[in-house]
Amino acid sequence: MARFKGAAALPPGMIVPREKQLGLFDRLEELRARSLEVDPAGPAIRLFWIVLTLSGAGLLVQASHAATTQAPDAFWSGLWSQVFFRAAALGALLMGFRFGPAGVRRFLPFLVVLSLVALALVYVPGIPSAVNGSRRWLPLPGGLTFQPSELARIVMILWVADRCIRLGPDVTDWKRGVWPMLRLGLVAFTLIVCETDLGGALLFLLCFLITMWSGGARLSHVSGPFVFAVGAALLALLAGVSYVQHRLEMWLGRAQNDQVLRSTEAIASGDWFGVGLGQGLFRNAGVPYLESDYVFALVGEELGYLGQLGLIALFLSFLWYGLRLVLSIHDRFAALCCFGLVLSVALQAMVHLQVVSGLAPPKGMTLPFVSHGGTSLVVSSLAVGLALGAARSRKSPHPSVPDSQAA
């Protein structure tokens, strides 16, 4: 009663003011204010261990898959191949941490040109490695392949972050700020769409535009081009590429596909605790890509719903500590790069989980750090390494660079 003691002395008819209720945005602002005082080393270390845990879990899943689908000799060669790629991914992460966004900033014009050239090379007859009718891979020595769209996404995130900081107030101007950035982004988007890779192009454009918006561009300037570009690409592919139309029909329930149906059956067969690591049956029942594009279904079959929930919890923790890291960095360029890089990995994971669970149309996209593969694993680790390297940045005395110095 002591809390309301003063209310008795108020004049009759006077309304007693209520205590302030904190809304969602008030709580977000409170979280942001607290995060500004956090040492970036804390969330960076946690993010590093989460990535190592995901990579270790991925190696375990890959070993389990190879043990029951390959002969003993092929199993050991495949296992060492995965160990090699994960060691290379760790090296890429450490290299990204060593340089950080600030270390590669001066090379961004060269890296952008190199990325666009690599994207264009997949259209040169005789060069690309075509898989399932798509030309997305360039051959490398030793029988390896490289997907240039993966690296282009990382490079363009760094580039658009740099441009937003250099433009300063002009980033809100359509002619001087937004349109020059959009033109380059749409060129890369078009090259990726025509491979054909609508899902990869959509992921690229989302990361590009969200980074631009976070860098100061108006929401109307980024949402309009996104709707137009995605709508135009979708209509063109639906009209000219039959398998895109078929995948959309599968998602709408108008058509069926054995791979999609069997992957959902694999998830359901695991129940809560799974059938046991290495005991899955669907891998030998003609379900392709269980080790890569549908690895989440393999986790569901062998480790059950609890295994899937654990994997989802790791990715949610990745996003949480990634955003904590972004909010703790005081340098604008480093923080913006860190945000875009963390977002690119988190969105790729989200797309994979949605596709395998049937919440999105079928799309071949690996689960970062878990799926079998080389380019995706190394590039995702490089992105995380660069984000961790942003934690080493110090606040710049100049919030922006004059446009006359822009590359």
Residue pairs with C-beta under 8 A, 6 or more apart in sequence:
7 16
10 16
22 30
31 327
32 327
35 324
35 327
35 328
36 327
36 328
36 330
38 324
38 327
38 328
39 328
40 325
40 328
40 329
40 390
40 391
40 392
41 391
42 324
42 328
43 321
43 322
43 324
43 325
43 328
43 391
44 325
44 388
44 391
46 317
46 321
47 318
47 321
47 322
47 325
47 384
47 387
47 388
48 93
48 384
48 388
50 314
50 317
50 318
50 321
51 93
51 318
51 369
51 381
51 384
52 90
53 314
54 311
54 314
54 315
54 318
54 368
54 369
54 370
55 86
55 89
55 90
55 369
55 370
55 377
55 381
57 311
57 314
57 369
57 370
58 86
58 295
58 367
58 369
58 370
58 371
59 82
59 83
59 86
60 277
61 291
61 295
61 298
61 299
61 302
61 370
62 78
62 79
62 82
62 291
62 372
63 79
63 82
64 277
64 278
64 280
64 302
65 280
65 283
65 290
65 291
65 298
65 372
66 74
66 75
66 78
66 79
66 82
66 291
67 75
67 278
68 278
68 280
68 283
68 284
69 283
69 284
70 78
82 372
85 373
85 374
85 377
85 378
86 377
88 374
88 377
88 378
89 369
89 377
89 378
89 380
89 381
90 381
92 378
92 379
92 381
92 382
92 385
93 381
93 382
93 384
93 385
93 388
94 385
95 382
95 385
96 381
96 382
96 383
96 384
96 385
96 386
96 387
96 388
96 389
97 385
97 386
97 388
97 389
97 392
98 385
98 389
99 386
99 389
100 334
100 386
100 388
100 389
100 390
100 392
100 393
101 158
101 161
101 333
101 334
101 337
101 338
101 386
101 389
101 390
101 393
102 331
102 333
102 334
102 389
102 390
102 393
103 389
104 111
104 158
104 386
105 158
105 162
105 333
108 155
108 158
108 159
108 162
108 407
109 407
111 155
111 158
111 159
112 155
112 156
112 159
112 184
114 155
115 148
115 151
115 152
115 155
115 156
115 188
116 152
116 187
116 188
116 191
118 138
118 146
118 148
118 151
118 152
119 148
119 149
119 152
119 188
119 191
119 192
120 191
121 127
121 128
121 138
121 148
122 128
122 135
122 136
122 137
122 138
122 148
122 195
123 135
123 194
127 138
127 139
128 135
128 136
128 137
128 138
128 139
129 135
129 137
129 138
129 139
129 145
131 137
132 364
133 196
133 243
134 195
134 196
134 197
135 195
136 147
136 149
136 195
136 197
136 200
137 145
137 146
137 147
137 375
138 145
138 146
138 147
138 148
139 145
139 146
140 146
144 374
145 374
145 375
146 374
146 375
147 375
147 376
149 192
149 195
149 197
149 200
149 201
149 204
150 200
150 375
150 376
150 379
151 375
151 379
152 188
152 192
152 204
153 203
153 204
153 207
153 208
153 344
153 379
154 341
154 344
154 379
154 382
154 383
154 386
156 184
156 185
156 188
156 204
156 207
156 208
157 207
157 208
157 211
157 337
157 340
157 341
157 344
158 337
158 340
158 341
158 386
159 184
160 181
160 185
160 208
160 211
160 212
160 215
160 340
161 211
161 215
161 333
161 336
161 337
161 340
162 333
162 407
163 171
163 180
163 181
163 215
163 406
164 171
164 181
164 211
164 212
164 215
164 216
164 217
164 336
165 215
165 332
165 333
165 336
165 399
165 400
165 401
166 400
166 401
166 402
166 403
166 405
166 406
166 407
167 176
167 177
167 216
167 400
167 403
167 406
168 399
168 400
168 401
168 402
168 403
170 176
170 177
170 403
171 177
171 178
171 215
171 216
171 217
172 178
172 216
172 217
172 218
172 221
174 221
177 217
178 212
178 217
178 218
178 221
178 222
181 212
181 217
182 225
185 205
185 208
185 209
185 212
186 225
186 229
188 204
188 208
189 201
189 204
189 205
189 208
189 229
189 233
190 201
190 233
192 200
192 201
192 204
193 201
193 233
193 237
196 237
196 241
196 244
198 233
198 234
198 237
198 244
198 363
199 351
199 363
199 364
199 365
200 365
201 233
202 230
203 344
203 347
203 348
203 351
203 365
205 226
205 229
205 230
206 226
206 347
207 340
207 343
207 344
207 347
209 222
209 223
209 225
209 226
210 222
210 340
210 343
211 336
211 339
211 340
211 343
212 222
213 219
213 222
214 336
214 339
214 340
215 336
237 244
238 244
238 245
238 248
246 255
246 257
247 361
247 362
247 363
248 361
249 255
250 256
250 257
250 260
250 361
250 362
251 358
251 360
251 361
251 362
257 362
258 286
258 287
259 287
259 288
259 289
259 294
259 362
260 358
260 362
262 282
262 285
262 286
262 287
263 282
263 287
263 290
263 294
263 297
263 356
264 297
264 357
264 358
265 282
266 280
266 282
266 287
266 290
266 297
266 298
266 300
266 301
267 296
267 297
267 300
267 301
267 308
267 356
267 357
268 300
269 275
269 281
269 282
269 301
270 300
270 301
270 302
270 303
270 304
270 305
270 307
271 304
271 305
272 304
272 305
272 306
273 303
273 304
273 306
274 300
274 301
274 302
274 303
274 304
274 306
274 307
275 281
275 301
275 302
276 302
277 302
277 303
278 302
279 302
280 298
280 301
280 302
281 301
282 290
282 297
282 298
282 301
283 290
283 291
283 298
287 294
287 297
289 364
290 297
290 298
291 298
291 371
291 372
292 364
292 366
292 371
292 372
292 373
293 352
293 355
293 363
293 364
293 365
293 366
293 371
294 356
295 352
295 366
295 367
295 370
295 371
295 372
296 308
296 311
296 352
296 353
296 356
296 357
296 367
296 370
297 356
299 307
299 308
299 311
299 370
300 307
300 308
303 310
311 370
312 353
315 346
315 349
315 350
315 353
318 342
318 345
318 346
318 349
319 342
319 346
322 338
322 342
322 345
322 346
322 387
323 339
323 342
325 338
325 342
325 387
325 388
325 390
325 391
326 335
326 338
326 339
326 342
327 335
328 391
329 335
329 338
329 390
329 391
329 393
330 393
330 394
330 395
331 390
331 393
331 394
331 395
331 396
332 396
332 399
332 400
333 393
333 396
334 390
334 391
334 393
335 390
337 386
337 387
337 390
338 386
338 387
338 390
338 391
341 383
341 384
341 386
341 387
342 383
342 384
342 387
344 383
345 368
345 380
345 383
345 384
348 365
348 366
348 367
348 368
348 376
348 380
349 367
349 368
351 360
351 363
351 365
352 365
352 366
352 367
352 368
352 371
353 359
353 367
354 360
355 361
355 362
355 363
355 365
366 372
366 373
366 376
366 377
368 376
368 377
368 380
369 377
369 380
369 381
371 377
